[in-house]
């Protein structure tokens, strides 16, 4: 009988090591059949096996049937709970074990300290720490390492460092825990120092050490250190290309540091590519603006047969949303509907966001209403979309529905509703929501929230109230909030407050060309040409250059990009021809004339030397008209900066003499031009 029992123990341990749950279940059946169903040693091995195979429910059933449990069986079940992500259940079991009179061992303490870290239960973790001090277990390495991990994850990095310093026989896990703790807390420089000390003390880093240290390099943008680690991996013969976490971390750090060629080289050499490395590289190319390469990689990923996760789908949807590639976005939407990760709420939120950023609000509405579950992000995305489209009333209605659905708004949701109120002129509603935010003890109002209120008051012409809000706010004003107030001073022609704000802004951020453009525009709008020119001379003296205006349009699934004055497009002559024809018609039918002042002090000046006809958004619209746009219901154009005043007037005129609706997304919001009117009310 003893030999049979030992044989079952060996089989269960084998299944546990190799995560063979089905075979383990067969052994379980044989154990019961042979009359060992209540044997404490075999039951403990069964609990361990089921716990490691993520079948913690069966492990609990085995535990509950035991006639007599000991600290090993209790701890095995706790480990199973923690391993499966049920940290709270482990702590409940720990409390029950203590009540039963069973004394915990070092692994019991270690497991439940890990549970506290997972749950951010600092107080419970500190109580366990005190118990460890009283019982002497704090001196055991496995407990000390878990204490470092717990304090790090609970945001107490100093306490974690103190524990690390007091551990007498530090091992690699101790070093790894502390390096990970510093990285998690954002002290990446300390993590790199610790990595160097680790090697000086003769410890050999493992996969976890290297991955965490590369993550620290990523956080610092420390490309030189990352290259040194990479070189060390090569010279020591470490098989990093078969280690998923290291290879992914290397690709990630090269991408984040703008070294896409090096990232691609590492990626190409990885023997078994993980979906994470694909997604990181795809995102890197898209952020660099190389959409063709990003899309090509995504197609390769699909063809590779690797299971695509929700992060990749959300990443690609985000790429298409940012560049307003609606046709590609629709294709990914169709693909997502066919695969399991497509049901993930993060993917669903990305789909809604994509339609909104592409100006397809009806499609976003429809998909949002069809979502089976929604979180606070889902509602916030939709409220933000309504705000960008100038649909403040709809945003408020949705905000109310969200609360009826028992979803509490977070700081981003409040920012979205304040933005929506601001861009729809809903002053009283905005003030009410801002008061509610300030009274909500769960959330701290940020500078961005105050900026929305300044914009709201400024748009309404209540400039003194807006200035007073900035002066009395409990936070330090940033550049953005002063820019917001200055723009309002320009629109309402308040030079007194405008001059004061201009001085503050230029002293605060004197090397940003955008600030000089705003100040110069304010003086020019007020007819103060000498002061406007003086500001422009400062820009020349300082040799400041602002971001170039770029517009793009998607026609037949192909993107066309235009800079101001761009003549590189093969249809340039036809584009100029159709624009001149539109100008002629607008002059005859509407009395349109160029807004000459915009050539001198554009809101987002693309080039002083360029004529107004070749502003980038006009060129994009010209191409649409050349390629059959007159037959379309909606023409969608996208721009990286704010649309300029002359282009705004020009597109309004076009929408009056032509059938299509013109939808223009600029850096701030959507402009829907229809029947000679714009949804922004001529204030953007």
C-alpha positions in Angstrom: 0.0 0.0 0.0 2.9 2.4 0.8 4.4 1.7 -2.6 1.1 2.4 -4.3 0.7 5.7 -2.4 4.2 6.7 -3.3 3.6 5.9 -6.9 0.5 8.2 -6.9 2.5 11.0 -5.2 5.1 10.8 -8.0 2.5 10.8 -10.7 0.7 13.8 -9.2 3.9 15.7 -8.8 4.8 15.0 -12.5 1.3 16.3 -13.6 1.8 19.3 -11.3 5.2 20.2 -12.8 4.0 19.8 -16.4 0.5 21.3 -15.8 -1.2 18.1 -17.0 -4.6 18.6 -15.5 -6.4 15.9 -17.5 -3.9 13.2 -16.6 -3.9 14.5 -13.0 -7.7 14.0 -12.9 -7.3 10.4 -14.1 -4.8 9.8 -11.3 -7.3 11.4 -8.9 -9.9 8.9 -10.0 -7.5 6.0 -9.4 -6.6 7.5 -6.0 -10.3 7.4 -4.9 -10.8 4.0 -6.5 -7.9 2.5 -4.5 -9.3 3.9 -1.3 -6.8 6.8 -0.8 -9.5 9.5 -1.2 -8.9 10.9 2.4 -5.2 10.4 2.6 -3.7 13.7 3.7 -0.5 13.4 1.7 -2.2 12.5 -1.5 -5.0 15.1 -0.9 -2.3 17.8 -0.5 -0.6 16.7 -3.7 -4.0 16.8 -5.5 -4.7 20.4 -4.2 -1.2 21.4 -5.4 -1.7 19.9 -8.8 -5.2 21.3 -9.4 -4.1 24.7 -8.1 -1.1 24.9 -10.5 -3.4 23.8 -13.3 -5.8 26.7 -12.6 -8.6 24.3 -11.5 -8.8 25.8 -8.1 -12.5 25.0 -7.7 -11.7 21.2 -7.7 -8.7 21.9 -5.4 -11.2 23.5 -2.9 -13.5 20.5 -3.1 -10.6 18.1 -2.3 -9.6 20.3 0.6 -13.1 20.5 2.0 -13.3 16.7 2.0 -10.1 16.2 3.9 -10.6 14.6 7.3 -7.5 16.4 8.7 -5.7 19.3 7.1 -2.3 20.7 8.0 -0.3 23.8 7.2 0.9 22.3 3.9 -2.6 21.6 2.6 -3.9 25.0 3.7 -0.9 26.7 2.0 -1.2 24.6 -1.2 -4.8 25.8 -1.6 -3.8 29.4 -0.9 -1.1 29.2 -3.5 -3.7 27.9 -6.0 -6.0 30.8 -5.3 -3.2 33.4 -5.7 -1.9 31.7 -8.9 -5.4 31.8 -10.4 -5.9 35.5 -9.5 -8.2 34.9 -6.5 -6.0 36.8 -4.0 -8.9 37.8 -1.7 -10.0 34.1 -1.3 -6.4 33.3 -0.2 -6.5 36.0 2.5 -9.9 34.7 3.7 -8.5 31.2 3.9 -5.5 32.5 5.8 -7.7 34.1 8.4 -9.7 30.9 8.7 -6.5 28.9 9.2 -5.4 31.1 12.0 -8.8 30.8 13.7 -8.5 27.0 13.4 -5.3 27.1 15.5 -3.0 25.9 12.6 0.3 27.8 12.6 1.4 29.3 9.3 4.9 28.6 7.9 7.2 30.7 5.7 5.4 29.8 2.5 2.0 30.6 4.0 3.2 34.1 4.9 4.9 34.5 1.5 1.8 33.5 -0.4 -0.5 35.9 1.4 2.0 38.8 1.3 1.9 38.3 -2.5 -2.0 38.4 -2.3 -1.8 41.7 -0.4 0.4 43.1 -3.2 -2.0 42.0 -5.9 -4.9 43.6 -4.1 -3.0 46.7 -2.9 -4.0 45.8 0.7 -1.3 47.7 2.5 -2.8 47.5 6.0 -3.3 43.7 5.8 0.2 43.3 4.5 1.6 45.3 7.4 -0.3 43.1 9.8 1.2 40.0 8.3 4.6 41.7 8.5 4.1 42.3 12.2 3.2 38.6 12.7 6.4 37.6 10.8 8.4 39.8 13.1 6.9 38.2 16.2 7.3 34.7 14.9 10.8 35.2 13.5 9.8 34.4 9.9 10.8 37.8 8.7 14.4 36.6 8.5 13.6 33.9 6.0 14.5 34.8 2.5 11.2 33.8 0.9 9.3 36.0 3.4 11.7 38.9 3.0 11.4 38.8 -0.8 7.6 38.8 -0.6 7.7 41.7 1.8 9.7 43.7 -0.8 7.2 42.7 -3.5 4.2 43.6 -1.3 5.5 47.1 -0.2 6.6 47.9 -3.8 3.2 47.0 -5.3 1.4 49.0 -2.5 3.4 52.1 -3.3 5.8 52.0 -0.3 9.1 51.8 -2.1 11.1 53.2 0.8 9.8 50.4 3.1 10.7 47.9 0.4 14.2 49.3 0.2 14.6 49.0 4.0 13.6 45.3 3.9 16.0 44.7 1.0 18.9 46.2 3.0 18.1 44.1 6.1 17.9 40.7 4.3 21.1 38.9 5.4 21.3 36.2 2.7 20.1 38.1 -0.4 19.5 35.9 -3.4 18.6 36.7 -7.0 14.9 36.8 -6.2 15.7 39.5 -3.6 17.5 41.6 -6.2 14.8 41.0 -8.8 12.1 42.0 -6.4 13.8 45.3 -5.6 14.7 46.1 -9.2 11.1 45.4 -10.2 9.9 47.6 -7.3 12.1 50.6 -8.3 10.9 50.2 -12.0 7.3 50.0 -11.0 7.6 53.1 -8.8 9.3 55.1 -11.6 12.7 55.1 -10.0 14.3 53.6 -13.1 17.7 55.1 -12.4 17.9 53.3 -9.1 16.8 50.1 -10.8 19.8 50.4 -13.2 22.2 51.1 -10.3 20.9 48.0 -8.5 21.4 46.0 -11.7 25.0 47.0 -11.8 25.5 46.2 -8.1 23.9 42.8 -8.6 26.5 41.9 -11.2 29.4 43.3 -9.0 28.3 41.0 -6.2 28.6 38.0 -8.5 24.9 37.3 -9.1 24.1 36.1 -12.6 20.9 37.9 -13.9 18.1 35.7 -15.2 15.3 36.3 -17.6 13.2 38.3 -15.1 16.2 40.5 -14.1 17.0 41.3 -17.7 13.4 41.9 -18.7 12.8 44.2 -15.8 16.1 46.1 -16.3 15.2 46.6 -20.0 11.8 48.0 -18.9 13.7 50.4 -16.6 15.8 51.5 -19.6 12.6 52.0 -21.5 11.2 54.2 -18.8 14.4 56.4 -18.9 14.8 56.4 -22.6 18.3 54.9 -21.7 19.1 53.5 -25.1 22.9 53.3 -24.4 22.3 51.1 -21.4 19.8 49.0 -23.4 22.4 48.5 -26.1 25.0 47.4 -23.5 22.6 44.8 -22.2 21.8 43.6 -25.7 25.6 43.4 -26.4 26.1 41.4 -23.2 23.4 39.0 -24.1 25.1 38.3 -27.4 28.7 38.0 -26.1 27.7 35.7 -23.2 25.7 33.5 -25.5 22.4 34.0 -23.6 19.6 32.6 -25.7 17.5 35.7 -25.5 15.8 35.2 -28.8 14.0 32.1 -27.5 13.0 34.0 -24.3 9.8 35.7 -25.0 9.9 38.3 -22.3 13.5 39.4 -23.0 13.0 39.6 -26.8 9.7 41.5 -26.4 11.4 43.9 -24.0 14.3 44.5 -26.4 11.9 45.3 -29.3 9.9 47.5 -27.0 12.9 49.6 -25.8 14.3 50.1 -29.3 10.8 51.2 -30.5 10.3 53.6 -27.6 13.7 55.1 -28.2 13.0 55.6 -31.8 15.4 52.9 -33.1 13.0 51.1 -35.4 15.7 49.6 -37.6 17.3 47.9 -34.5 13.8 46.8 -33.3 13.1 45.3 -36.7 16.4 43.4 -36.6 15.7 41.9 -33.2 12.2 41.1 -34.2 13.3 39.3 -37.4 15.7 37.1 -35.4 13.2 36.0 -32.8 12.7 32.2 -33.3 9.1 32.1 -31.9 7.5 35.5 -32.2 5.0 36.4 -29.5 2.0 38.5 -30.2 3.4 41.2 -27.9 6.5 41.8 -30.1 4.2 42.1 -33.1 2.0 44.7 -31.5 4.9 46.8 -30.2 6.5 47.0 -33.6 3.2 47.7 -35.3 2.6 50.6 -32.9 6.1 51.9 -33.4 5.8 52.1 -37.2 2.4 53.7 -36.9 3.6 56.4 -34.4 6.5 57.1 -36.8 3.9 57.7 -39.5 4.8 54.6 -41.6 1.3 53.3 -42.0 2.1 51.1 -44.9 4.6 49.1 -42.8 2.3 48.9 -39.8 -0.6 47.6 -42.0 1.8 45.2 -43.7 3.0 43.8 -40.4 -0.6 43.4 -39.2 -1.4 41.4 -42.2 1.7 39.2 -41.7 0.5 38.6 -38.1 -2.9 37.4 -39.2 -1.3 35.1 -41.8 1.2 33.7 -39.2 -1.6 31.9 -37.4 -0.6 33.4 -34.1 -3.6 34.1 -31.9 -4.3 37.8 -31.9 -5.1 39.3 -28.6 -7.3 42.2 -27.6 -4.3 44.6 -27.3 -3.3 44.1 -30.9 -6.8 44.7 -32.1 -7.2 47.8 -30.0 -3.8 49.0 -31.1 -4.6 48.7 -34.8 -8.0 50.3 -34.3 -6.3 53.2 -32.5 -3.9 53.6 -35.5 -6.8 53.8 -38.0 -8.7 56.1 -35.6 -5.8 58.6 -35.3 -5.3 58.7 -39.1 -9.0 58.5 -39.8 -8.6 55.4 -42.0 -12.3 54.5 -41.9 -12.2 51.8 -44.6 -9.4 50.0 -42.9 -11.1 50.5 -39.5 -14.3 48.9 -40.9 -12.2 45.9 -42.1 -10.7 45.4 -38.6 -14.2 45.8 -37.1 -15.3 43.0 -39.4 -12.3 40.9 -38.4 -12.8 41.5 -34.7 -16.4 40.3 -35.0 -15.1 36.9 -36.1 -12.5 36.2 -33.3 -12.8 35.7 -29.6 -10.6 38.7 -28.5 -12.9 40.9 -30.6 -15.5 40.6 -27.8 -13.1 42.2 -25.2 -14.5 45.4 -23.9 -11.2 47.3 -24.8 -11.7 46.3 -28.4 -15.3 47.4 -28.4 -14.3 50.8 -26.9 -11.6 51.1 -29.6 -14.2 50.5 -32.3 -16.5 53.2 -31.0 -13.5 55.6 -30.8 -12.5 54.8 -34.3 -15.9 55.6 -35.8 -16.1 58.8 -33.7 -12.6 60.0 -34.8 -13.5 59.2 -38.4 -16.5 61.5 -38.2 -19.0 58.6 -38.4 -21.1 59.4 -35.4 -24.2 57.4 -36.4 -22.1 54.3 -36.7 -20.5 54.9 -33.3 -24.0 55.5 -31.8 -25.3 52.2 -33.2 -22.3 50.1 -32.1 -22.3 51.7 -28.7 -26.0 50.8 -28.2 -25.3 47.2 -29.3 -22.5 46.7 -26.8 -23.5 43.9 -24.3 -21.4 45.5 -21.5 -19.9 48.9 -21.0 -17.4 50.3 -18.5 -16.5 53.9 -17.6 -14.2 54.1 -20.6 -17.0 53.1 -23.0 -19.2 56.0 -21.8 -16.3 58.4 -21.7 -15.3 57.7 -25.2 -18.8 58.3 -26.4 -19.2 61.6 -24.4 -15.8 62.8 -25.7 -17.0 62.0 -29.3 -20.2 64.0 -28.8 -18.1 66.9 -27.4 -15.7 66.9 -30.4 -18.7 67.0 -32.7 -20.3 69.9 -30.8 -23.2 67.9 -29.6 -23.2 69.1 -26.0 -26.8 68.2 -25.2 -26.3 64.6 -26.3 -23.2 64.4 -24.2 -25.1 65.6 -21.1 -27.9 63.1 -21.8 -25.4 60.3 -22.1 -23.6 61.4 -18.9 -26.9 61.1 -17.0 -27.7 57.7 -18.6 -24.2 56.5 -17.5 -25.0 57.3 -13.8 -28.4 55.6 -14.1 -26.4 52.6 -15.3 -24.5 52.7 -11.9 -21.2 53.7 -13.6 -19.4 56.4 -11.6 -17.6 59.0 -13.7 -13.8 59.3 -13.3 -11.6 62.4 -13.8 -11.5 61.7 -17.6 -15.3 61.5 -17.8 -15.6 64.9 -16.1 -13.0 66.3 -18.5 -15.1 65.0 -21.4 -18.4 66.5 -20.2 -16.7 69.8 -19.4 -15.2 69.8 -22.9 -18.6 69.1 -24.4 -20.2 71.9 -22.5 -17.5 74.3 -23.5 -17.7 73.5 -27.2 -21.5 73.8 -27.2 -21.7 77.0 -25.2 -23.5 75.3 -22.3 -22.2 77.6 -19.5 -24.6 76.8 -16.7 -24.4 73.1 -17.3 -20.6 73.2 -17.3 -20.5 75.2 -14.1 -22.8 72.6 -12.5 -20.6 69.7 -13.5 -17.5 71.5 -12.4 -19.0 72.1 -9.0 -20.0 68.4 -8.8 -16.4 67.5 -9.7 -14.9 69.7 -6.9 -17.3 68.2 -4.4 -16.5 64.6 -5.4 -13.9 63.4 -2.8 -13.0 60.4 -4.9 -11.5 62.6 -7.7 -9.1 65.5 -7.7 -9.7 68.2 -10.2 -6.7 68.7 -12.6 -5.4 71.7 -14.4 -7.1 70.4 -17.5 -10.5 70.6 -15.8 -9.8 74.2 -14.9 -8.7 74.9 -18.5 -12.1 73.6 -19.7 -13.9 76.0 -17.4 -11.6 78.9 -18.5 -12.5 78.0 -22.1 -16.2 77.8 -21.3 -16.2 81.2 -19.6 -14.0 82.7 -22.2 -16.2 81.6 -25.1 -19.1 83.3 -23.3 -17.1 86.5 -23.0 -16.8 86.3 -19.3 -13.1 87.0 -19.4 -12.7 88.5 -15.9 -14.3 85.4 -14.3 -12.0 83.2 -16.4 -8.9 85.1 -15.2 -10.1 85.1 -11.6 -10.6 81.3 -11.8 -7.0 80.9 -12.9 -5.7 83.3 -10.2 -7.6 81.4 -7.4 -7.2 77.8 -8.5 -5.4 75.6 -6.0 -3.1 74.2 -8.7 -0.2 75.9 -10.6 -1.5 77.1 -14.0 0.2 75.6 -17.0 0.9 76.9 -20.5 -2.3 75.4 -22.0 -4.6 77.3 -19.6 -3.0 80.6 -20.4 -3.2 79.9 -24.2 -6.9 79.1 -23.7 -7.6 82.4 -22.0 -5.5 84.4 -24.5 -7.5 82.9 -27.4 -10.7 84.1 -25.8 -9.1 87.6 -25.4 -8.4 87.6 -29.1 -11.9 86.5 -30.1 -13.6 89.1 -27.8 -11.0 91.9 -28.5 -10.0 92.4 -24.8 -6.5 93.9 -25.1 -6.3 94.8 -21.4 -6.5 91.2 -20.1 -4.8 90.0 -23.3 -1.7 92.0 -22.8 -1.4 90.8 -19.2 -1.9 87.1 -20.2 0.6 87.5 -23.2 3.4 88.6 -20.8 2.7 85.7 -18.5 2.6 83.2 -21.4 5.8 84.4 -23.1 7.7 84.5 -19.8 6.5 81.0 -19.0 7.1 79.4 -22.4 9.2 81.8 -24.5 10.5 79.3 -27.0 7.2 77.9 -28.2 6.3 79.5 -31.6 2.6 78.7 -31.1 2.4 81.3 -28.3 3.8 84.0 -30.5 1.3 83.2 -33.2 -1.6 83.5 -30.7 -0.3 86.8 -29.3 0.4 88.2 -32.8 -3.1 87.2 -34.0 -4.6 89.0 -31.0 -2.9 92.3 -31.9 -3.6 91.9 -35.6 -7.3 91.2 -35.0 -7.5 94.4 -32.9 -5.7 96.4 -35.6 -2.5 96.8 -33.6 -0.3 96.1 -36.6 2.9 97.4 -35.2 2.6 95.3 -32.0 1.7 92.2 -34.1 4.8 92.8 -36.3 7.0 93.2 -33.2 5.9 89.8 -32.0 6.6 88.3 -35.4 10.1 89.8 -35.4 10.8 88.1 -32.1 10.0 84.8 -33.7 12.6 85.5 -36.4 15.2 86.6 -33.9 14.7 83.5 -31.8 14.7 81.4 -35.0 11.6 79.5 -33.9 9.8 77.2 -36.3 6.3 75.8 -35.7 4.9 72.5 -36.8 3.9 72.4 -40.5 0.3 72.1 -41.4 -0.6 68.7 -42.8 -4.0 67.6 -44.1 -5.0 64.2 -45.5 -8.0 62.5 -47.1 -8.8 58.9 -47.8 -10.0 58.1 -51.3 -10.7 54.5 -52.4 -8.8 53.1 -49.3 -5.7 55.2 -50.2 -4.4 58.1 -48.1 -3.3 61.3 -49.7 -1.3 63.8 -47.7 -0.8 67.5 -48.4 1.4 70.2 -46.8 0.8 73.9 -47.4 2.0 74.9 -50.8 2.4 71.2 -51.8 2.8 70.6 -55.5 4.0 67.0 -55.3 0.7 65.3 -56.0 0.3 64.1 -59.6 -3.1 65.8 -59.9 -1.8 69.2 -58.7 -2.8 71.1 -61.8 -6.3 69.7 -61.8 -6.6 70.4 -58.0 -5.6 74.1 -58.6 -8.0 74.2 -61.5 -11.0 73.0 -59.6 -10.2 75.3 -56.6 -10.1 78.3 -58.9 -13.4 77.3 -60.4 -14.9 77.0 -57.0 -13.5 80.4 -56.1 -15.1 81.9 -59.2 -18.5 80.4 -58.4 -18.3 81.6 -54.8 -17.4 85.1 -55.9 -20.3 85.3 -58.3 -22.9 83.6 -56.1 -21.8 84.5 -52.6 -19.5 87.5 -53.0 -16.7 85.6 -51.5 -13.3 87.3 -51.2 -10.0 85.9 -49.7 -9.7 86.6 -46.0 -6.5 88.6 -46.6 -5.8 89.1 -42.9 -5.5 85.3 -42.5 -2.5 85.3 -44.9 -0.8 87.7 -42.5 -1.7 86.2 -39.2 -3.3 82.8 -39.6 -4.6 81.0 -36.5 -2.2 78.1 -37.3 -0.1 79.7 -39.9 1.3 77.1 -42.3 3.6 79.4 -44.3 3.6 83.2 -44.6 4.8 83.0 -48.1 2.2 80.5 -49.3 -1.0 81.9 -50.9 -4.2 81.1 -49.3 -5.3 78.8 -52.1 -2.6 76.3 -51.3 -3.4 75.7 -47.7 -3.3 72.0 -47.0 -7.0 71.5 -46.2 -8.0 73.2 -49.5 -5.7 71.0 -51.5 -7.2 67.9 -49.9 -10.7 69.1 -50.7 -9.6 69.9 -54.2 -8.4 66.4 -54.8 -11.7 65.0 -53.5 -13.6 67.2 -56.0 -11.3 66.2 -58.8 -11.9 62.5 -58.1 -15.7 62.5 -58.1 -16.4 64.2 -54.7 -19.4 66.1 -56.1 -21.3 62.8 -56.2 -20.5 62.0 -52.5 -22.8 62.7 -49.6 -19.9 63.5 -47.2 -16.3 64.6 -47.9 -14.0 64.0 -44.9 -10.8 65.9 -44.4 -8.4 65.6 -41.5 -5.7 68.1 -40.3 -3.0 68.0 -37.7 -3.4 71.7 -36.6 -6.4 74.0 -36.2 -8.2 74.9 -39.4 -7.4 78.5 -40.4 -9.9 81.3 -40.7 -9.9 81.7 -44.5 -10.2 77.9 -45.1 -13.1 77.9 -42.6 -14.9 80.6 -44.6 -14.0 79.0 -47.9 -15.4 75.6 -46.9 -18.5 77.2 -45.5 -19.0 78.8 -48.9 -18.4 75.5 -50.7 -21.0 73.8 -48.6 -23.6 76.4 -49.7 -23.0 76.0 -53.5 -22.2 72.2 -53.6 -24.2 69.2 -52.5 -21.7 67.3 -50.3 -21.4 67.9 -46.6 -17.8 68.7 -45.6 -16.5 67.1 -42.4 -13.2 68.5 -41.2 -11.4 67.2 -38.2 -8.8 69.5 -36.9 -6.6 69.4 -33.8 -9.4 70.6 -31.6 -12.7 69.3 -32.8 -14.9 68.4 -35.8 -16.4 71.0 -38.1 -19.4 69.9 -40.1 -20.0 72.3 -43.0 -23.5 72.1 -44.4 -25.7 74.7 -46.2 -23.2 77.5 -45.6 -23.0 76.9 -41.8 -20.5 75.2 -39.5 -21.3 73.1 -36.5 -18.7 75.1 -34.4 -20.7 78.3 -34.7 -17.6 80.0 -36.0 -15.8 79.7 -32.7 -13.0 77.1 -32.4 
